[in-house]
């Protein structure tokens, strides 16, 4: 078996992800090869772009505010830019968060976070970035129309801006006379699924729509081209210098800061940031009705109405939340810039909720069962939504929304333990009369404590208010329980059957890790996999690798079903990537450590040489068996040593191995081993194309054996992602013996001759273990048994394809086509140039002997009469016109067998010729292309990323010229033509652009049944009709599409298919444009000789010419010169005469005639034959 070992160390510990498709880890030298100086990279599998990069000490690039370095990593063009939106500086660290822009417009979910050390060097960066051209960037829809669509989508009864009093309020609150609730569009890029491919980004009008009835605040993103609602994002998240001792409703007497007025005190605190303000809404929904809550003595001990006491809780809770963030995490309010915290109490009647609306906190008074929602944990919870808005900006839907809710619950509990440790607990909102969630036992409130476990809300949904944005308040239970376990520890069994064993690290450390994760690392579309990875990074940053804190962070995630348990053992292990057995020196070996938690490496290669690199390459210069030793030093994680005895063997008696390297490699070895470019133990690279030609002159056939195949499987049993393809002969033009991957693994493959070609291809997405194979050559036990077949037995254009069908292997074969031409190819295509019946003979030879087969009159060629051609001769530098005459369209070629036309028409003029040239002309009647399969068939359509096919039969030889495809994004498309035996007989690669592209094929197809046309590339994104097809689709008498892989109702991909029959073609005639190299006359040229009023014929002539005089001339003096300029004839010609006798000119060739009249002088070129 080929060993496939994932180095599971995420810098310092074993780490696997929830979904293998999400991300991939590169570390050590592998990371350094991907990006110079990197020691750990986390790659997004979808885009193959880094989402996290950690640099080695000494390799950290200097920070530049222009971010040119990082732009170069992502290959961003000048249309992209970044804007700084948050800055954290703490204990010598700096963390800069940037929003990405395209053409000056933000990409909603694209954040980049740059982490700097004290020397202003980039120690790491993370985030998700879009690169490549964004096509959907034009404005078609007006802002007015987009707003109408948004309002129709929200469909509220009353909006904030429709209420004059609310408009007055916002102007007052924001201290801005232009402020308004009326939605003004911002142009924003966003994708439906929050993915990061450039093709999926849409330019949208983004409207902030605040509705009064029903209460809601949504950001709605409208496609600026189509008017489609691309995304909807909830903004409404449910969930002074005078000192005073105030009587709170929930927490007794507590100190607060108020504002002193001449006759009263009000709940305004000017000492914390830009202020803490608490207002009374008087049970309305209108913020303009808000007034100060006041007390005449600043004792805040009696309240009228009684519910006013709960406003003190909101005020005090906000102050305590500010204090916690400031004193524990060094953060100045939610935006780290002193953001003014405004609370509005007494919202509406019987309103049992509280919410953050993106600018302020609002609290209801509850109802008969529930008291007002101004408890300490709820207050901190709502403020925490603002903190998230200004840091990770987690989108309030799906997993990112669940994390958003969870961070608010976590901060709520932290502030409660910070402010009232004696009464604090792990329930959320219990003081209002009933708790709404439990962090210590989420299941007790119907929330999950395990990812994908009991109560988990499936994420295969479209977020809406009716499904809680796909369960943001429910699925928050997973991180809530993770945090509880991280603080307190726990034992047991989780919902997916994993044993839980977590040792708590205490609240202070757990708080630092969670706060850093949300503030420093996470980004808008982060999911639970990201939360796990970046909480690990946070723990490493704060407490060191292999620390107990790191261990328990990972164990707590394992306990809630996210990833694997912590690998706390340091075990030295390694392997040779390319091979361990070599047949010659020098032998280069690439070593790789697969151990966890290693800081330092010490290698001993057994030949007296050592290395301290992570992934060294060592060269063995002499034969022998070598022990290899690795000493792994994990510092605080411990140390370990591993010795592999006689691990490397270098001996001339060993079988030689070949590692594919991206080039054409040729071997004549009778036996050998081959690996993909990853070698024996490594993974094959992305975007790899390798060719190995095995050509053994002494063999009759070659057998290929496969010890291991781990090549990414394609769609529907195909190998249309990564594949190994084998060709029966010396090159890819030979017959394909099949494409292979994890969908179809062969045991062995046998060639029919002494040559075999192996091609390995990987695309730009996923890599696997690859292939490990062997070959052996053999000599036959019997001589060949020859047979063959032909594509057609009669032809009007001379084109015939031959296919050998030889039993037993052969070394050589020879075709004799009966017209004097031969071929050594196994399946040649031949063009007969002349009419007639032809015998065809095939001879095959191997080490035992030879065999032959003659088929008499196998081919009848009836091409028809060749055109009549007229050659011409000229001096050096003159123009020459050659002509042809035929029964139909005349097509000109460079040779008698060329299939590439160079001209069409009955004449061809060549200018300024300096040498002779010949052409071959055939007469070929035009044929009409036939188009079928309409785009607009009835039935449901969608864009498919799977490999679908059509099945068809062919009655006459034809060319499939092209088809039209509707595509959803820019894509590279592979189209394969497959024959009845499942062999790929033709293939093309085309780049397509949306919305519609022509896919040029030019596939030559001979008569046959059960042909298949399919897509051989990953995720094509092409439109299919799920229903509405009406088979068969016929193309005259040429071809019939009979069905598809979607059945008889569906039609995939191949619309407006253009098919053309092969043209009949006559035999070819040769025509030559001669250049007389002895011709030296320079004063006369064809342009001077061309005079329509003075004519001489025939040209060429034998003994005389006829002359026609212009009407203006009565007599001409005739002078004739040879090609050297010598005068050879002189005479006068009257109008009554018409013939000039030239029998005295004995030499054939070019002459020039000059006729001098009374009005003009005329010149003509003559040719004597």
N, C-alpha and C positions, 0 to 999 in steps of 0.2 A: 504493500500500500504506500501511496505517496503521503508522507506525514504533513499534515497541515496544522501548524501550531500557531495560535494567535498569541502574540505577546500581550497578555491581558493587563499589564501594568499601565495604569493611567498615571504616569510619572512615578508613583511610589506604591501603588497597590493594585490588586487585580480588580477589574472593573468590566462589567458587561452591561449592555443597554436593554431597555425594555423591548424595543423593536430594532432588529438588526438593520432594517432598511433606513433608519433615521440617520445614524452617524457611524463613523469609523475612526479609529484611533491610530495615528502614526506617532512613533516615538523614537528617540535616539537618532541613529544615522538615517533611518527611514524618514523621519521628520525633517532632518537636515537636507536630505536630497530633494524633498518637496519644497522646502523653503530654507534658504541658507541661514544658519544660526539658530534654527528652531530645535527644541528638544522634545516638544510634545505638541501635536496638532490634532484637533478634533474636526473631522470633515463631515459636511452635510452630504449624504449619499446622493440625494436628488440632484444637487448642483455641482458636486465635487469641489466645493469651495470651503475654505477653513471657516469654522464658526468659533474656534478658539485656537490661539497660538501662544505658546510659552517659550521664551528664549533662554538659551544657555547664558550663564554668567560669562561676561567677556564678549558676547556676540550680540548684545542688546543694541539695536539701532537708536541713534539720537532722535529725540522727538522734534518734529517740525509741525507747527500749527497748520501748515498748508495740507498736511497729510499726504503729500506726494508719494512718500514711500509706501503707505498702505494702498493708495490708489493704484500704484504699479503692481502690487500683489494681485489685486482683483482685476487688473487690466481695464480700469475704468477710463472711458473717454472723457473729453472735456464737457460733455453734457451733464456729468455727475458732479455733485459737490456735497459738502457736509457743513452742518451748522451746530455749534456747541449749544447744548440745551441743559446740561447739568455738570457741576464740578464738585468733586469731593476731595478734600485734602485732610489727611489725618495721619499723625505719627510718621511723617516723612513721605507718605505715599500720596500720589495724585491719581484720580480716576476721572477721566473726561468722557462724558456721554455725548454722542453726536447723532443728530437726525440726518438721514441721507436724503438728498434732493436729486431730481432729474429735470433738466430744463428749467430750473428755478422753482419747481413744485415738489413738496415733500412726498416721500414714499412712506405711507403711514406706519408700516410695521417694520421698517428697516432702521435699526439702531446699531451703532458701532461704539464700543466702549474701549478706550485706550488707557492702559494702566502704566504708570510711570514710577520709577524708583527715585531716590533722593538726588540722583545725578541727572535727572530729567531724561533718562533713557527709557525706551519702551521695554518693560519687562514682560508684558503680555498684551494681547488685545482679544476681544471677542465680540460677538454679535452676528447678525445676518445682513448681508449686503447683496443688492441686486447689481448685476453687470450685464453687458451686451446692449444692443440697440433695443429700445422700447418702440414698437411699431404703432401702438394705439395711442398716438400723442396729438391727434388733431381734434379741434373743436368743431363739432357739427351741430350739436344742440345748443340753444341759447340758455343763459342762466335763468331767464324767466320761465322757459318751458321745463327746465330741470327742477325748479322750485315747485311748479305745479305738480309734477310727478311725485316729488317728495311729500307734499302735503296730502295728495290723494293716497299715498302709501300709508302715512301715519293716520290720516282720517280722524283727527281729533275734533271735538265739538268747539272748544275754545282754546286759543293760543295766547301765550303771555303778552305778545306785542299788540294783541287786540284790546287789551285792557289799559286805558290811559294811566291809571294809578300805578300799574306795574312798570310802565315805561318811565314814570317819574321816579320810582324807586331805584331802578337800575342806574339812572343818571346820578342820583344822589349817592348810592353806595359806591359806585366806581369813581365818583368825583370827576365825571366826564359828561359834559352836556351832549355829546354825540353818541353816548352809549345807548344801546337798544337791544331788546330781545329778538328783534326781527332778524331772521336768518340771512346772512350774507354769505355767498358761496366762496369757498376756498377750493382752488384746484389742487387735487391730491391724487397721487397714484396709489392704487391698492389692488390686490388680487382677490378673487372670490374666496379661495381657500387659504389665503394668507401665505401662499408659497412665494418663492423668491426667484423663479425663473423670469427673465425679461419678457418672454412671450406671454406670460399670464398677467402682467401688470396692465391695468386700465387707468386712463386718465379720467377722473371723475370730478363732478361738482359735489363738494362736501358741505352739507347744511347742518347746523346745530339747531335743532327744532325743539323748543321748550313748550310743552302743552300744559294748559291749566286744567282742562277737563277732557279726558281723564289725565291725571298727573303723569307726566313723563318727560324725559329729556333724552333725545336720540340724535346721534350723528348718522345721517343718511348719505350714502355715496351713490351718485347717479352717473352711469356711463355717459361721458360727454359726446359719444358718437351715436349710441343706440338708444339711450334713455332707460336702459335696464337698471334696476336696483342691484348694484354689485354687492353691497355690504351694508349692514346696519349695526350700529354700536351703541350700547346703552351707556349714558353718562350718569343717569340717576342710579346710584348704588345704595340699595336698602341695607339693609343689614339690621389814663388811669394810674394813680400812684398811691392810693390810700389803702392801708392794710385794714383788714377786717376779719373777725372770726364769725363765720356764717353758719347757720343751722341748716345743713343739707337734709334732704328727705331720706337718703339712703345711707349716708356715711357719717351722721352725727355732726358735731361742730368741727369745721375745718377752716383753715386760714385761706383767704382769697385777697385779691387786689381789686379795688374798685376805683371809680373816678369821683372826685369831690367837686360838687357844684355848690353854688352859694347857699342853697337851702335843702339839698338832698345829695344822696350818693347813688351812682348808677353802676351797672355791671359792665364796666369797661376797664381793661387792664392795659396800660401803655408800657409796662416794664418788660414784657415778653415779646421779643421780635417787633413786628409792626403792629402788635396789639392783639388782645383777646376781647371780643365783644359779644354780648349776649342780649338778644332782643325778644320782645313779646309780640306775637302775631295776633293776639286777641281772638284766637280760634277762627281765623280766616285763612284763606289760601293765598292772600295777597301780601307780598313782601312790602308793598308801599304802606300797608297799615301797621307795620312794625313800629313799636315804640320802646323806649328804654324801660327796663325794670328798675325801680327806684326804692330807696329806703332812707328815711329822714335821719336815722341815728347811726347808720352803718353797722348796726348789730345784726341785721338780717335774721331776726328771731320770730317775727310775727308776719303773717302773709294774708293778704286779701286780694283775690280769692286764695284759698288754701293751696291750690295747684301751683301758685307762683313759687312755692318753696322748691319745686323740682327744677326751676330755672337755675337755682344756686348749684344744683348737682351738675348741670350742663356747664356752667361757668367754671366751677372747681375742676370738673373732669377734663375740661379743655386745657386748663392751666397745668394740671398734673401730666397730661399727655405731652404738652410742650416741654415740661421739665424733664420728663423721662428721656425724650429724644435728645435733649440738649446735654444733660448731665451724663447719660449712659453711652450715647452714640455720637456726641459732639455734632449734632445736626440742629441747625437754627430753623426750627419749624419745618413744615412738610417740604418746602422747596429749598431748604438750606440757605434761604435769603430773608428769613423773618416773615414769611407769608402771614398776613393778618387772618386770624381764625375767628370767623363769625358764626355764631349759633343763633338759631331762630326756634323758639319754643312756642307751645300752644298752637300747633298747626292744626287747623280744622277741628271738627268734632268727632269723637270716637275713632280717631285715627291711631291704629296700633302699628306704628312703624316709625322708623327714622331713616334718613338718607343723606348721602353726599351727592350734590348735583354738579360737581365739577368746580364749584366756587365757594360753597357754604354748606353748613350742616343744618338740618331741619329735623325737629322732633315733634312727634304727636303726643297727645295726652293720654293715649290708651283708651280703655272703655271700662265698663262695669267690672270686668274680670282682670284687666291688665292696667297697671299704673303707668304713668308717663315714662317714655323710653329715654330717660336721661341718666341711666345708670352709668357707672364709671366704665365698665367694659364696653357698653354700646357706644358711649361717647368716643372712646379711644378707637373703637372699630371704625366708626365713620370717618374720623380724622385720618386713619391709616389709609383709607381709599385715596385721600388726597396725596399722602406720602407716595403711594404706588403710582399715582398719576404723574408725579414729578420725578420718578426714578425709572423703574422697569416699564411703566406704562402698560401693564398687562391688559390685553384686550379682554373685555368683559363678556366672554363666551367660551364654551368648551373648556379644555384643560387650563388654558391661560386664565380664564375667568374664575375657575375653581381655585387656582393659586392666588388670584387677586383677593377672593373672599377669605382664603385661609390666612394670608398675611394680616388681614384686618382682625381676624379672630386671635391670631398670635399676639398682635400688638395690644389687643384688648385685655388679654390675660396678663401680659407683661406689665402693663400699666396698673392693673389691679393688684398684682403681687408687689409692685414697686410702692404703691401708695397705701394699701391696706393689707399688709401681709398676714395679719392675724385672721382675717375673714375671707381672704382670697380663695378661689377654687377654679376648677377647670370647666365650669359651665358658662355658657354665654347667655346673658340676659335674664338670669334666674331671679333677680331682684324685682322685676316688674310683675311677678306673680306666677310666672312659668318660664323655665329655660327654653331656648330655641335650639341649642346645639350643645353637645358635650364633646370636648376634646379628648377626654380620657376614655370615653366609651361612645364613639359616634353611632354605633349600631342602635343604641338605646333611643335615638331620635330619628331612626330611619336613614342614617347616613352611612357610607361605607368606611371601613377602617382598612380596607385592602384594595389596591388597584385591580379593577376588574372583578372584585369579590361581591359579597352580598350588599345590595342597595346601590351598587355602582350604576350610574346612568350612562347608557351606551352613547358613544360620541358620533355614531353614524346618524346624525340628525342635523337639521338646519336650525340654528339658534333663533329663538323668538321669545317673547315675553310669556307665551303660554307654556313653554317647556323649560322655563327658568334658564334660558340661554344655554340649553343642553346641560342643565344640572349644576350650575356654578355653586349654589348654596349647598347642594348635596355632596358632590364630589370633592368639595373642600375638606371633607372628613379625612381624606387620605393623608394630606400634609398635616392636618391638625393632629392626627394620631401619631404621625412621625415625630412631631415636635414634642408631644407629651412623652413618648418613649425616650427621646433623646435627653429629656430633662430627668425623668424618673426611672427609666429602664423598664424591663418587662420580660416575662417568660410565657410560653404557650405555643399555640398553633394558629396560623392565620387562615384566611378563607380558602387559599389555594394549596393548603397542605404543607406549608413550610414551617419549620420549627423556629420560634422566636426566642432569641436570647440577646437582650440589649442591656448594657450597663449604663445607667444614667450618668450624664456629665454635669448635671446641675443647670439651673435656669440661667445663670449669668453667661456661661459659655455658650449654651444653646441659643440664647438671645443674640449674642454677637454673631454667630454663624448665620442665623436666619436673616438678621437685619442686613448683614453684608451681602448675602445672596441677592436680596431684592434690590438693594441700593446700588451695588457695584456691578453685578453680572447679568441678571436676567434682562430680557428684552420683550417687546410687545407680544410676540407669538410663542413665547416659551411654554413648554409642556412639562409633564412630570419627569421625563428623561432629562431635560435641561435642569430642572430644579435639583435633581440628584447630583448631576455632574458639578454644577456650580456651588452647591453647598459643600461638596467635597473640596473644591478648590478654595472655598472660603475657609474651611477648617485647616487645610494645609497652610494657607496664608497666615492664619492667626496662631496656630499651635504646632505647626511643623509636620512634615511627612512622617508616617508611621506612629504618630502620636495616638494616645487613647481616644482623643477627640475625633480624629479622622476615622478610626476604627468604628466608633459608635455611630457616627453620622451614617456610614454605609450600612452597618448592621440594622439601624433603625429603618432605613429605606427598604432593606431586604424584608424586614418584618411587615412592612405595609405593601409588599408585592412589587416593589420597583427595583429591579436589578438583583444582582447576586450579593451574597454575604461577603463580608470583608475577608480577604486572604491575608492573614496576619503572619504567615510563615515566610521566611526568606529562604528559598531553596534555589541553589545554583542549578541552572540547566542551560543547555545551548545546543545548537545544531549547525551543520554546514548547509548553507542555503543552496549552492549550486550542485555539489556532489561530494561523495566521500571516496570514490574510487576513480583513479586516473591512469591512463595508459602511457603517458609521456611526461617529460619535464620540459620547461617549468610548468608546475601545476598550481594555478591560482585558486584559492579556496576562500569563499566569503562566509565568515562566521557570524552567528547572531545569538545573543543571549535571550532566552525565553523566560528568565526568572523575574520574580516580582520584587519590588522594594529595594532595588540596588542603586547605590550612589556611585560606587567606584568599581572598576573592573580590572582584573589582572589575568591575562592570558599567558599560558605557556604552550607553544605549538609543538613541543617535543623534538625540535631540531636545533635547540639552542636559542631560538628567537622568542621574544615576548611582545606584548602590546597592552596598553591601557585604554584602548578605544572601546566604545560600546559595541560596534559592529565592524571588527577589523577584517581586512583582506590580507591574506598571507600567501606568499609564494614559496612552494617547496621546490628546491632546485636539484635534489637527488632522489633516487628511488628508495623505497622503504616503507615500513609500517610505523606510524607515529601516534604516540599517546598525546592527547590534548587535555589540558587542565584549565579550568576557570575558577578563580577565587572571586567570589561576589561579596562586596562589602556594603552593608546596608546601614552603616553608622548605628543609629539608635535602633534600627530594625534587626541588627545582628549581622552575622557573616556565615558563609557556607562555601564549600569547595566541592567541585565535581571533576573527576578524571575519567575520560573515556579512553579505554585501552585499545590500541591499534585502530583508532577511529579513522585515520586517513591512511589510505593505501595507494602508493604510487609504484606501478610495475608495468613493464612493457607487455606482459602477458594478459593484463586486464582488458576487458572489452572497452573500447573507446566510447565516450558519451559526447553528445552534441547538445548544447543549450541554445535554443533559438534566440536570435539576437536582433531581429528587425530587418535583416538583410537576406538576400538569396544566399543560402549555404548549399554547397554541393559536396557529396561524399561518394566515393567509389568502394567503400568498405562493404564486405559481404555481410557483416553483422555489426550491430551497434545498439546503443541506447540513446534515446532523445528525450529532452524535457522542454517544456515551455520556457519562456524567458525568466520565469521565477526560479528555475532550477529544480533540484530534487525536493526541497522542503519549503521554498518560498511560494508566494502567490504570484500569478502572472500580472503584469502591469496593465493599466488602463490604456486604451487606444493603441493596441499592439497589432502589428501585421508582420508575420514571419513566414518564410518559405524555405523548406528543406527538400532538395532534390536528391534522391537515392538512385544512382545509376551504376549498375554493376555489369560490366561487359561480359563476364564469364557466367552470369546467371541466366536461367530461363524464366524465373519468376521470383517475386519477393513476397514474403509474408510479414505482415505488420501485427504485432501483439501489443495489447494494452494492459499494463499493470495497474494503472489508476487513471480514471477520468473524473475530474471535478470541475466542470465547465458550466457556467451559469445556464440554466434552462431557459428556453424561450416560451412564447405563447403557443397554446394549443398543440403541444407536442412537437413544436418546431424548434430548430436551433437558429433563432433569428436575433439573438443577442450576441453571445460569444460562441465560437464554434471552432472545431477542427475539421477541415475538409481534406479528403484524400482523392487524388487524381491518378487514373490508370495510365501513366506515361510520363514523358519528360516535359512537363509543363502544365499550366492551368488550362491550356486549350484542349487537353486530353479529356476523356470521359470522366465525369465525376463518379466516384464510388460511394459518395455520401457525405453529408455534414453530420457531425456528432457533437453531443453535449450531454448534460445530465438527463435529457429526455430520452436519448437512445445511445446506450453505451455498447459498442461492439466488443466481442472477444478478440476477433482477429479479422484481417482483411488481406486478400491475396490479389496481387497484380496479375495481369495476363502477359507481362513481358518483363524485361530486365530493368525497367525504370518505374519509379513511383515518386509522386510529388505530394508533399504534406504542406498544408497551409493552416496557420493558426491566426485567428482574428479575435480581438476583444474590442468592445466599444468603450464609450467614455463613462460608463456608469458603475458596474459592480465587478469585483474581482473575486475569484475563487482559487482553490488549490492548483488547478490546471491539469496537465496531462503528463504521464510518464509512460513511455512506450519503448518497445524493442523491435528490431527487424532482423530477419535472417534471409539469406538468398538460397535458392535451391536450383538444382538441375532436374529436368523432367525424367520420368521413367520411360516415356514413349515419345515418339516424334509428334509434332503438332497435327491436329485434325482440323483442316482448314475449311471454313465456310464464311460466307459473307452475304450481305443484303444491300440493296440499293434503294434510295428514297423514291425514285420514279424510274419507270422503264422507257419512257419517251419524254422528250423535252423539246420545246420550241425556242429555248434560249441557251441551251447547252449546259445548264447548271444541274449537277447531280451530286448527291452526297452518298458516300460509301461507308459501311460499317462492318468491321471485321468481327467474326464470331468464331474464334479459334479456341478449340479445346486443348488443354495442356499449355504450359508456358512456352514462350519463344524468346529468342534473342533478337532476331531480325525479321522483318517482313518487307515485302516489296509488292506494290501494286503496279500492274501494267494496264493502263486504261484503253489500250488498243489504238491510240492515235499518236503513238510515239512518246507519250509522257508517262512518268512514273512518280511514285510517292512512297515514303517510308512511314507515313503517319498511320495510326490505327484506324482513324475514322476521317479520312480526307474528304474535302469538297473539291470537285474538279469541274472546269468549264471546257466543254468541247467547242472548238472554233469552227469546225466544218460539219456539214450534213453527212449522214450515213449511219450504218449499223456497225456497232463496235463490240468486239469480244473483250471481256474483262478477265484478267488473271490476277490471282493473289498467291504469293509464295511466302511461306513462313518456315523459319529454321530455328532449331534449338540444338543442344549438345548431342542429342540422339540422332537427329537427322532432319529432313525437311519434307514438307508436303505442299501441294499446290492444287488449285482449283481454277478451271477455266469455265466461264459461262459464255456460251456463244450467243452472239446477237443480243447481249444483255441490255444494250442501250440503243435506242433509235433517236437520232438527232435530226430534227427538221427545222432548221433555223431560217431557211429561205434565202433568196438571192441577195448577194451583197450589193451595197450602193455603188454607183459609178462615181469615180473620183477624178478630179482634175488637179494635177500638181502645177507648181509654178516655180520660176527661177528669178533671182534678183541679185544685184550687186551687194557688197557688204554695206550695211547701214540703211538699205532700202526697205520699204514695206513690201510684203508679199501677201497675196490673197490666194488661198487654196479653196476648192469647191467640191461639193458632193451632191449627188442626186439619188433619191430613193423613193420607195413607195409610201413611207410614213415618216414620223419624226426622226431626224438624224442626230445621233449621239456620238460624240467624239471622245476617244480614250488615248492614253499615252502608249498603250501596248495592246497586243491582240488578246491578252488575258486579264487586263486590269478591270476591276469592278468600280473604279472611281472615274466618273465622267468629268471631262474638263471643259466641254463646250456642247451646245446644242444649236442646230441650225444648218443651213445649206452652204454656208461659206464661213471662212475664218480668216481674218486679216491680222497679220503679225507685223508689228512696227519695229523699224530699226534693227532688223535681224543681222547678226554677225556670224551665224553658223546655221547649217541645215538642220531641220527637225522633221520627224514623221509622226503622223497620227493614224489611228485606226477608227474607221467610221462604221457604225451599224445603223440599220433602219429598224426602229422599234415603235409599234403602234402604242399610243398613249392608253393608259388604263385609268379608271375612275376609282377613287377611294370610297369606301362605304363606312358610314358612321352609324352607330346604334348605341343603345342604353342611355336614356334621357336622364338628366338631373332631376326633373320635376315629376318623377313617378309619385303616385299617392302613397301615403303611409308615413309612419313615424321615422324620423331621422335623428342621428346623434353622431358625435365625433368619437371614434373608437381608437383605443390604444392597443388593440389585440391584432393577431395575425390571421386575417380572414382570407379566403381564396374563392376564385371562380373556376369552374370546370368546363372544358370545351373540347370540341372535335373539329378537325380540319379536313376538308375534302380536296382542296387544291392548294398547291404551294403558295404561300403568301407572306407578306410582311405586316406584322402588327406595328404600326408606326408610332402611335401615342395614345394616351387617354387623358382625360381631365379629372382633376381631384380637387375637392373642397377641403381645405386644411384650416385647422384652428390656430396654428402657430407656425413659425419658421421651423422647418425640420429637414433632416437628411433622410431620404427614402431609398431603400434597396428593394428592387422588384425582381423576383426570381421566376423563371419559366421552368417548369418541372415536367418530365415526360411520364409515360405510363408506368415506368419502372421506378418512379420516385427519384430519378436523377435530375439534378439541376443542370439544364443544358444551356441556359443563358441567364445573364444577370446584369443589371445596370444600377448605378447610384446617381440620384438626382437630388438637388437642393430645391426645396419648395418654399414658397412664400404665401401667406394668407392674402385674400380669402380663397382664390382659385389659382391653380397652377397647371400647366401642361407638363406631363411626364413623358418624355421622349424615350421610346424603346428600340424601334428598328430591329425587332426580333424576326429572323427568318425562320418560318415554321413549315415543315413538310407535312403531307397528309398523314393523319393518325388520329387516334381516339384517346380520351382521358388525359388530355393535357391539363395542367394546372398553372394558374397565374396567381402569385401570392406575394405578400409583403415580407421581406427578409430583414427588417430593421426594427429597433425598439421603439415602442410608443409613438407610432406615426401621427396620431391625432387627425385622422382623415374621416370624412363623413361617410356613413353607411346608411342605407335604408333598412330598417329592421323589418318593415313590411312593405307591401306594395309592388314587389317584383312580379313580372309576368314572363316566365320562361316558356319556350326558348327565345333567345335573342339571336336572330339569324343575320348573316352578312352575305346576302345573295346566295350563291352556290359555294361560297368559299368556306364558311365557318359558322358554327352554332355554339353559343354559350348555353349550356343545358341546366346548370344548377350552381349552387354556391355552398360554402361551409355554413352559411346561415340558413340553409334549407331552400325550399322553393318559394318562400315568401320574401326573403331578404336579398339585397344586392349590396355587396361591399365595394367601396373604393373606386371601381373601374368604370367611370362614366364617360360618355361621349367617346367611346373607343373608335379609333380610326384604323381600318384594315385595308390593305391594297394588294391585289393579286400581283404575282410576278409578271413582268412584261415579257412578251415574246421578243426575240431579238434576232435579226438576220446575221449571217456571217459578216465578218468585218473586212473592209477594204482599206488598203494602205494608201495614204496620200502624203506627199512630201513637199515641203517648202525648201527648195534648193537655194543655197547661197554660193554664187560663183566667186571664189576667192581670187581669181585672176582679173576680176573686173576692177579697173582703176579710174574710170571716168568719174569726175567729181562735180562737173558743171551741170549735169542733168540728173534729175531725180524724178521719182514717180509723181510727185506733186506738181512739178512743172509740166510733165507729159500729159497730165489729165486734162483734155480739152474736148468737151462734148460736141463742138461744131466741126471738128476735124477728126475723121475716123479712118482707121485702117483695119482690114480683116482679110483672112483669118490669122489669128495669133494663137498658137504658133503656126508658121508657114513652112512650105517645102521649097517652091520655085518662084512663086509670085505672090503679090499682095494686091488687094483692091483698095483704092483711095477715094474717099469722098471729100470734095473741096467745100469749104464754107461758101455761102452765097456771095459774100463780099469779095471773093478772090476769083480772078479769071485764069491765073497761071501761077504755078508754084515752082520754085527751084528746090529739087530734092537732093539732100545730102545724107549719106548713111555712113556711120562710124562703127567700127568693131568695139569690143569691150575694152581694148587698150587705148582707144581714142584715135585710131588711124582712119583716115577717110578711105572707104572702099568702094563707094558708088557716088556718082554725081550726074544729074540729068534734070531737064525741065519737063513739067507736066502741065498740059492745058486742061481747060475745063471739060473739053470733049473726051478726054482720055480718063480711064479709071484703073487701068492695070499697070503695075510696075513689075517688069521681068527681073528676077533676082537669081537666076540659075547660076550666075557666075560666082555667087557666094557659096564656097564649098564647105566651110567649117560650120558645124552646128554650134548653137549657143546664142548669146545675147548680142543684139545690135541696137543702135539708136538712130532714129530717123529724125532729121531736122528739115522742115519745109518752110522756105522763106517766101512770103507773099508781099504784095504791095501795101497791105494794111497791118499784118501781124506776122509773127514767126510762130510756128507750131512744132511741137516735139512729141514723139511717140517711141515707146520701147518695143522692139521686135524680138521674137524668138524663132530661130530656125531649127527644125527638127529633122 
